[in-house]
């Protein structure tokens, strides 16, 4: 729909005036936040559909930026976005770990690919969603340095998950309207609501857990409440620089949910005195890629936390039907993926993790695996999941 169609209608003009006035004043949040569910839904539909003028859109995004989004607003925005997303089918009998990678390396290397490949090596399928903001070294650059190729569509990503347990899907192909809003940062100079809500998206038909990372402290509480409202199976971690890695897990304990219900995570103790891992220069994508390859092939000693190989499981309640956000479930044709990284060697040393995970799964309990990476080491830690 052309921009002038919405902006030119009386009804839309009244809606914009009401919403921007609400966002532009020092309003107190009500039960649902600055905007109620109806206005939140309508607003995000309009933003994704590119129905506002550039000036209107900038004003709305700035208003949301100034006041922040309530958990209810984030949940409403996420539901709307899912309607515009391509969906990936989970492999039969498995739960998919979803990693949203929007960060740019500054002081720490981008290790999300290492996280993903280690999970895949342990028979835990991973969907990586990336956004290349072209502001520096990011996950896209590291994956390309590893010789990986992004999936062209949700169907192609489904095939990649089935064949090798790993799929990379750029947000431009997952949800083009969302990618457009994300890209406004380059022009406007500030991050916007899209950078927050994308971390709550689970574009998977079937079982899945999303690793929702936050950098700014206020989002810990809002993400936690939004995950409950969306009934997500999620792991909330304090990341840095947009990477879904728990760099500060000791100072900021992780939170977990199963279908929107809080789940306890066992405490983990690390012997930091034994750590000998030297990480690559953060801003060198090639060096980071070579580091990942050498760890995966066993040429480099595994960080202490992977040696610990702690496996945690939790018996779930009896089988129950999952209440999910709106998604489509069409019949999908599986395409063959193409990648220069054909297989991951067994020498990574995660056989014991897989064995421990499988042995812990019994009648009435299923699993989802996640690796948690901390500031000076990588931790292999299998977390909770529930049977649908």
Backbone torsions as a table, in degrees:
resi	resn	phi	psi	omega
1	UNK	NA	129.1	179.7
2	UNK	-60.4	153.6	-179.2
3	UNK	-57.9	-40.0	-171.7
4	UNK	-73.1	-14.1	178.9
5	UNK	-66.5	-49.2	-179.0
6	UNK	-74.7	-45.6	-176.1
7	UNK	-66.8	-22.6	-177.3
8	UNK	-88.2	-12.9	-178.3
9	UNK	-81.8	144.4	-179.5
10	UNK	-63.5	-43.0	-178.1
11	UNK	-61.3	-43.6	-179.1
12	UNK	-70.0	-37.3	177.8
13	UNK	-61.5	-39.8	178.8
14	UNK	-68.3	-38.7	178.6
15	UNK	-64.0	-47.1	-180.0
16	UNK	-60.5	-45.3	-178.0
17	UNK	-61.4	-40.7	-179.1
18	UNK	-68.4	-43.3	-177.3
19	UNK	-70.8	-44.6	-177.5
20	UNK	-67.1	-31.4	176.3
21	UNK	-67.7	-40.4	178.5
22	UNK	-63.3	-44.1	-179.2
23	UNK	-74.0	-25.1	-173.3
24	UNK	-87.6	-9.5	178.5
25	UNK	-110.1	169.5	-178.7
26	UNK	-80.5	70.6	-174.2
27	UNK	-82.5	146.4	175.0
28	UNK	-87.8	139.4	179.9
29	UNK	-72.9	135.3	174.4
30	UNK	-90.8	-158.8	-177.8
31	UNK	-60.5	-34.8	-176.1
32	UNK	-104.0	3.6	-179.3
33	UNK	104.6	-165.6	-179.9
34	UNK	-60.8	-37.5	179.2
35	UNK	-120.7	144.2	176.6
36	UNK	-77.6	175.8	-174.4
37	UNK	-60.3	-40.1	-178.8
38	UNK	-64.7	-47.8	179.8
39	UNK	-67.3	-37.9	178.5
40	UNK	-61.6	-44.6	-179.9
41	UNK	-63.7	-45.5	-178.5
42	UNK	-65.9	-41.3	179.6
43	UNK	-60.8	-47.9	-175.8
44	UNK	-71.7	-32.6	173.0
45	UNK	-57.8	-46.2	-178.7
46	UNK	-64.6	-39.6	179.3
47	UNK	-66.6	-44.2	-179.9
48	UNK	-66.8	-33.2	-178.9
49	UNK	-82.6	0.9	177.6
50	UNK	59.9	42.9	-173.7
51	UNK	-96.8	-5.2	177.5
52	UNK	-99.6	157.8	174.2
53	UNK	-69.5	161.1	178.3
54	UNK	-55.3	-40.4	-179.6
55	UNK	-67.7	-42.3	178.0
56	UNK	-62.5	-44.7	-179.2
57	UNK	-61.6	-43.7	179.5
58	UNK	-62.6	-41.0	179.8
59	UNK	-65.4	-42.3	179.6
60	UNK	-64.3	-44.7	179.9
61	UNK	-65.5	-37.7	177.0
62	UNK	-67.5	-39.6	177.8
63	UNK	-60.9	-43.4	177.4
64	UNK	-66.2	-36.4	-179.9
65	UNK	-65.1	-41.5	-177.1
66	UNK	-68.9	-46.4	-175.1
67	UNK	-88.5	-23.0	-175.7
68	UNK	82.0	169.6	-178.0
69	UNK	-111.6	135.0	175.4
70	UNK	-74.6	162.2	176.4
71	UNK	-55.7	-40.0	-179.8
72	UNK	-65.6	-37.6	177.9
73	UNK	-67.5	-44.2	177.5
74	UNK	-58.8	-41.8	179.9
75	UNK	-64.5	-41.9	178.7
76	UNK	-64.3	-43.6	178.6
77	UNK	-61.8	-40.9	-179.1
78	UNK	-65.0	-40.8	179.5
79	UNK	-63.0	-42.1	178.5
80	UNK	-63.5	-43.9	-178.0
81	UNK	-63.9	-38.2	179.4
82	UNK	-59.3	-30.5	178.4
83	UNK	-66.5	-22.6	-179.1
84	UNK	-99.5	0.4	-173.6
85	UNK	-92.1	146.8	163.7
86	UNK	-71.8	151.1	179.5
87	UNK	-119.5	148.5	179.5
88	UNK	-112.1	138.3	178.4
89	UNK	-86.4	131.8	175.8
90	UNK	-70.7	139.7	175.4
91	UNK	-57.9	147.7	-177.6
92	UNK	-55.3	129.4	175.0
93	UNK	76.4	8.6	-177.9
94	UNK	-129.5	155.6	174.1
95	UNK	-105.2	139.2	-177.0
96	UNK	-96.5	133.9	172.0
97	UNK	-89.7	125.4	-179.5
98	UNK	-103.9	122.8	178.7
99	UNK	-116.5	118.2	175.0
100	UNK	-96.9	120.2	-172.6
101	UNK	-120.6	99.2	-177.1
102	UNK	-114.5	1.9	-169.5
103	UNK	-81.0	164.2	174.2
104	UNK	-122.7	128.5	-176.8
105	UNK	-67.4	135.5	174.9
106	UNK	-127.9	-71.2	-179.4
107	UNK	-103.2	-20.2	-176.4
108	UNK	-123.1	142.8	-179.6
109	UNK	-69.7	153.2	176.7
110	UNK	-79.4	107.4	-177.2
111	UNK	-110.7	10.1	177.4
112	UNK	-57.7	-38.4	176.5
113	UNK	-61.4	-39.3	177.0
114	UNK	-62.2	-43.4	175.7
115	UNK	-56.3	-48.3	-177.1
116	UNK	-64.7	-45.3	-177.8
117	UNK	-68.5	-35.8	177.2
118	UNK	-65.2	-40.3	175.8
119	UNK	-62.5	-46.7	-179.9
120	UNK	-60.9	-39.2	178.2
121	UNK	-62.2	-27.6	179.2
122	UNK	-93.1	18.5	175.4
123	UNK	67.9	30.0	174.1
124	UNK	-113.5	108.9	-176.8
125	UNK	-66.2	142.4	-175.9
126	UNK	-130.4	132.4	172.2
127	UNK	-110.3	117.7	177.0
128	UNK	-101.1	127.0	176.4
129	UNK	-111.7	123.3	-175.5
130	UNK	-120.8	159.9	172.6
131	UNK	-138.8	122.1	-179.5
132	UNK	-96.0	98.7	-179.6
133	UNK	-81.6	-3.4	178.8
134	UNK	55.9	42.2	178.2
135	UNK	-115.4	6.5	-178.8
136	UNK	151.0	-165.7	-179.2
137	UNK	-72.7	126.3	-178.9
138	UNK	-137.6	-172.4	-177.8
139	UNK	-61.5	-37.2	177.9
140	UNK	-57.7	-45.5	-179.1
141	UNK	-63.7	-40.5	-179.3
142	UNK	-68.8	-42.9	178.4
143	UNK	-62.3	-40.8	178.0
144	UNK	-65.8	-37.9	177.5
145	UNK	-66.2	-24.6	176.5
146	UNK	-83.5	-3.7	180.0
147	UNK	84.7	13.9	-179.8
148	UNK	-79.8	152.4	175.5
149	UNK	-122.0	136.4	-178.8
150	UNK	-74.4	149.7	175.3
151	UNK	-69.3	145.5	-179.5
152	UNK	-82.6	-19.0	-175.0
153	UNK	-160.9	173.9	175.1
154	UNK	-62.5	-38.0	178.3
155	UNK	-62.6	-43.4	179.1
156	UNK	-64.8	-39.2	178.1
157	UNK	-64.2	-36.6	176.5
158	UNK	-60.1	-44.0	178.4
159	UNK	-63.2	-39.5	179.8
160	UNK	-65.8	-40.6	177.9
161	UNK	-63.2	-40.4	-178.6
162	UNK	-67.5	-41.1	-173.3
163	UNK	-82.2	-38.4	-174.5
164	UNK	-134.9	3.9	175.0
165	UNK	73.7	13.7	179.6
166	UNK	-145.0	135.5	176.2
167	UNK	-143.2	139.3	178.2
168	UNK	-117.3	119.6	-177.1
169	UNK	-129.9	106.6	177.7
170	UNK	-61.6	148.1	-178.2
171	UNK	-63.4	-25.3	177.6
172	UNK	-62.4	-27.0	178.2
173	UNK	-99.1	-24.0	177.0
174	UNK	-74.6	-48.1	-176.5
175	UNK	-152.1	84.2	-178.6
176	UNK	-52.6	-40.7	178.8
177	UNK	-61.3	-38.6	178.4
178	UNK	-68.2	-38.4	178.9
179	UNK	-60.9	-36.8	179.0
180	UNK	-64.1	-42.2	179.4
181	UNK	-68.1	-39.4	176.0
182	UNK	-58.7	-40.0	-176.3
183	UNK	-69.5	-15.0	178.9
184	UNK	-64.4	-17.4	179.8
185	UNK	-58.7	-39.3	-178.0
186	UNK	-61.7	-36.3	-178.6
187	UNK	-83.6	-42.2	-173.5
188	UNK	-85.6	-25.9	176.4
189	UNK	88.8	10.8	177.2
190	UNK	-146.7	151.0	176.1
191	UNK	-69.9	154.2	-177.9
192	UNK	-129.7	-174.7	-174.9
193	UNK	-56.6	-32.1	-179.2
194	UNK	-60.1	-33.6	-179.8
195	UNK	-68.1	-22.6	178.9
196	UNK	-89.4	-51.1	-172.8
197	UNK	-68.1	-26.7	-178.8
198	UNK	-60.3	-28.5	-177.5
199	UNK	-73.3	-9.2	178.3
200	UNK	-103.7	2.6	-177.3
201	UNK	-82.2	136.2	175.8
202	UNK	-126.7	83.3	-175.8
203	UNK	-82.9	56.3	-175.0
204	UNK	-129.3	130.5	169.3
205	UNK	-87.4	109.5	-175.8
206	UNK	122.4	-167.1	-177.3
207	UNK	-75.2	140.1	-179.1
208	UNK	-161.6	155.6	171.6
209	UNK	-132.3	135.8	179.9
210	UNK	-105.3	135.1	173.2
211	UNK	-91.2	101.9	-176.1
212	UNK	-93.9	109.8	-178.1
213	UNK	-102.5	143.4	176.2
214	UNK	-129.1	150.7	176.3
215	UNK	-107.9	-41.7	-177.4
216	UNK	-88.7	128.5	-172.4
217	UNK	-52.3	-40.3	-178.1
218	UNK	-58.5	-23.9	-177.6
219	UNK	-77.0	-11.9	178.5
220	UNK	-59.9	-47.9	-178.2
221	UNK	-73.4	-42.9	-177.7
222	UNK	-68.3	-38.0	176.2
223	UNK	-65.1	-40.2	-179.3
224	UNK	-61.1	-45.9	-179.2
225	UNK	-70.6	-37.1	178.5
226	UNK	-65.2	-38.5	177.9
227	UNK	-61.4	-36.1	177.7
228	UNK	-69.4	-43.1	179.6
229	UNK	-63.2	-36.9	179.7
230	UNK	-84.6	-5.5	-178.1
231	UNK	55.1	49.8	-178.7
232	UNK	-86.0	153.5	160.0
233	UNK	-95.9	113.6	-169.4
234	UNK	-148.1	155.1	173.5
235	UNK	-121.4	119.5	-178.4
236	UNK	-99.0	122.0	-177.1
237	UNK	-127.9	148.0	173.5
238	UNK	-86.0	101.3	179.3
239	UNK	-96.8	-178.9	174.6
240	UNK	-137.4	146.4	176.4
241	UNK	57.7	28.8	174.2
242	UNK	77.8	4.3	179.8
243	UNK	-89.2	135.2	-178.6
244	UNK	-78.0	52.8	-176.5
245	UNK	-121.4	132.9	-177.5
246	UNK	-80.6	68.6	-178.5
247	UNK	-62.7	-27.5	-175.0
248	UNK	-118.5	41.4	-174.7
249	UNK	-63.9	-31.2	-178.6
250	UNK	-72.5	-42.0	-179.3
251	UNK	-79.4	-29.2	-178.0
252	UNK	-127.7	91.7	-176.7
253	UNK	-55.5	144.8	-179.3
254	UNK	-74.9	152.7	176.2
255	UNK	-120.4	146.8	-178.0
256	UNK	-137.9	148.9	176.5
257	UNK	-135.3	148.0	171.7
258	UNK	-121.5	113.7	-177.1
259	UNK	51.5	40.4	176.9
260	UNK	84.6	-1.6	179.6
261	UNK	-102.8	132.5	-177.9
262	UNK	-60.8	139.3	178.8
263	UNK	-127.3	139.2	-179.8
264	UNK	-80.9	140.6	175.4
265	UNK	-111.0	133.5	178.6
266	UNK	-68.2	147.1	178.7
267	UNK	-70.0	145.9	179.4
268	UNK	-123.0	132.1	179.8
269	UNK	-110.8	131.6	-178.6
270	UNK	-111.5	140.2	175.8
271	UNK	-92.8	85.4	-173.6
272	UNK	-66.7	-20.9	-178.5
273	UNK	-66.4	-22.4	-178.1
274	UNK	-88.3	-5.8	-174.3
275	UNK	-69.1	129.7	179.1
276	UNK	-129.8	5.0	-176.5
277	UNK	-71.3	132.6	174.0
278	UNK	-111.7	117.0	-177.1
279	UNK	-83.5	154.2	-179.0
280	UNK	-73.3	167.8	176.0
281	UNK	-60.0	129.7	-172.8
282	UNK	-59.3	-37.0	-173.5
283	UNK	-91.6	12.8	179.3
284	UNK	-112.2	100.6	-176.9
285	UNK	-64.8	-40.4	-179.7
286	UNK	-64.6	-43.7	179.3
287	UNK	-63.8	-38.3	178.0
288	UNK	-65.3	-41.8	179.0
289	UNK	-63.5	-43.9	179.3
290	UNK	-64.5	-36.1	177.0
291	UNK	-61.9	-46.4	178.8
292	UNK	-58.9	-44.9	-179.0
293	UNK	-63.3	-41.8	-177.5
294	UNK	-69.0	-35.3	176.0
295	UNK	-68.1	-45.3	-177.8
296	UNK	-65.4	-31.3	-179.3
297	UNK	-87.3	-7.3	179.5
298	UNK	88.0	5.1	179.6
299	UNK	-72.0	-28.2	175.1
300	UNK	-107.6	144.3	177.2
301	UNK	-62.8	140.6	178.9
302	UNK	-68.7	143.2	174.4
303	UNK	-57.4	157.1	-173.9
304	UNK	-53.9	-43.6	-174.2
305	UNK	-67.1	-28.3	175.4
306	UNK	-73.5	-35.3	176.5
307	UNK	-59.8	-37.5	179.3
308	UNK	-61.6	-35.4	174.9
309	UNK	45.5	51.1	-178.9
310	UNK	-75.1	128.6	179.6
311	UNK	-115.1	122.5	-178.4
312	UNK	-120.3	133.2	176.8
313	UNK	-134.2	162.3	-179.3
314	UNK	-144.9	128.4	177.7
315	UNK	-67.0	132.1	-179.9
316	UNK	-92.7	171.4	174.4
317	UNK	-70.0	167.4	176.9
318	UNK	-54.8	157.8	-175.8
319	UNK	-49.8	136.9	177.2
320	UNK	-146.7	158.1	-177.9
321	UNK	-81.8	133.6	-179.6
322	UNK	-80.8	135.5	173.5
323	UNK	-93.3	115.9	-172.1
324	UNK	-115.1	158.5	173.1
325	UNK	-67.7	159.2	-177.4
326	UNK	-56.2	134.1	176.1
327	UNK	-156.1	161.9	179.4
328	UNK	-99.2	155.8	179.6
329	UNK	-139.0	58.8	-179.4
330	UNK	-75.2	163.8	175.1
331	UNK	-69.3	131.0	-174.0
332	UNK	-119.5	141.6	176.1
333	UNK	-94.1	129.3	-177.2
334	UNK	-87.3	125.9	-180.0
335	UNK	-102.8	152.5	-180.0
336	UNK	-80.4	127.2	179.1
337	UNK	-77.7	163.1	177.0
338	UNK	-128.5	129.8	-179.5
339	UNK	-158.4	146.9	177.2
340	UNK	-80.7	-16.5	177.2
341	UNK	-96.0	82.0	-169.1
342	UNK	-67.7	-37.7	-178.0
343	UNK	-152.5	159.1	178.4
344	UNK	-103.6	128.9	-174.6
345	UNK	-67.5	149.6	-179.9
346	UNK	-68.1	-17.9	-174.9
347	UNK	-70.2	-0.4	177.5
348	UNK	-61.4	-21.3	174.9
349	UNK	86.3	23.2	-178.9
350	UNK	-105.4	12.1	177.5
351	UNK	-58.8	-41.4	-178.9
352	UNK	-63.7	-32.5	178.4
353	UNK	-66.1	-48.1	-179.9
354	UNK	-61.3	-42.4	-179.2
355	UNK	-64.0	-42.9	179.6
356	UNK	-64.4	-38.2	180.0
357	UNK	-65.3	-47.8	-178.1
358	UNK	-63.7	-40.3	-177.1
359	UNK	-68.1	-22.2	-177.8
360	UNK	-86.4	-9.5	-176.6
361	UNK	-94.1	120.3	-179.9
362	UNK	-131.3	-169.0	179.4
363	UNK	-59.5	130.7	178.5
364	UNK	84.0	7.2	179.0
365	UNK	-143.6	136.8	175.2
366	UNK	-126.6	-179.6	-175.3
367	UNK	-136.9	161.3	163.3
368	UNK	-134.9	132.7	-177.3
369	UNK	-101.2	141.9	175.3
370	UNK	-141.3	139.6	171.1
371	UNK	-98.4	136.7	179.2
372	UNK	-111.8	124.0	-179.2
373	UNK	-105.5	131.8	179.7
374	UNK	-108.7	177.4	-168.3
375	UNK	-60.5	-33.2	-177.1
376	UNK	-123.9	10.4	-180.0
377	UNK	-164.4	167.3	-179.7
378	UNK	-110.7	132.0	-179.2
379	UNK	-111.4	127.6	174.6
380	UNK	-94.1	110.8	-172.6
381	UNK	-139.9	111.7	179.9
382	UNK	-84.7	131.3	-173.5
383	UNK	-110.4	-174.0	-170.5
384	UNK	-76.6	157.9	168.4
385	UNK	-157.6	170.7	-177.8
386	UNK	-130.5	147.9	174.4
387	UNK	-71.3	140.1	178.9
388	UNK	-68.8	NA	NA
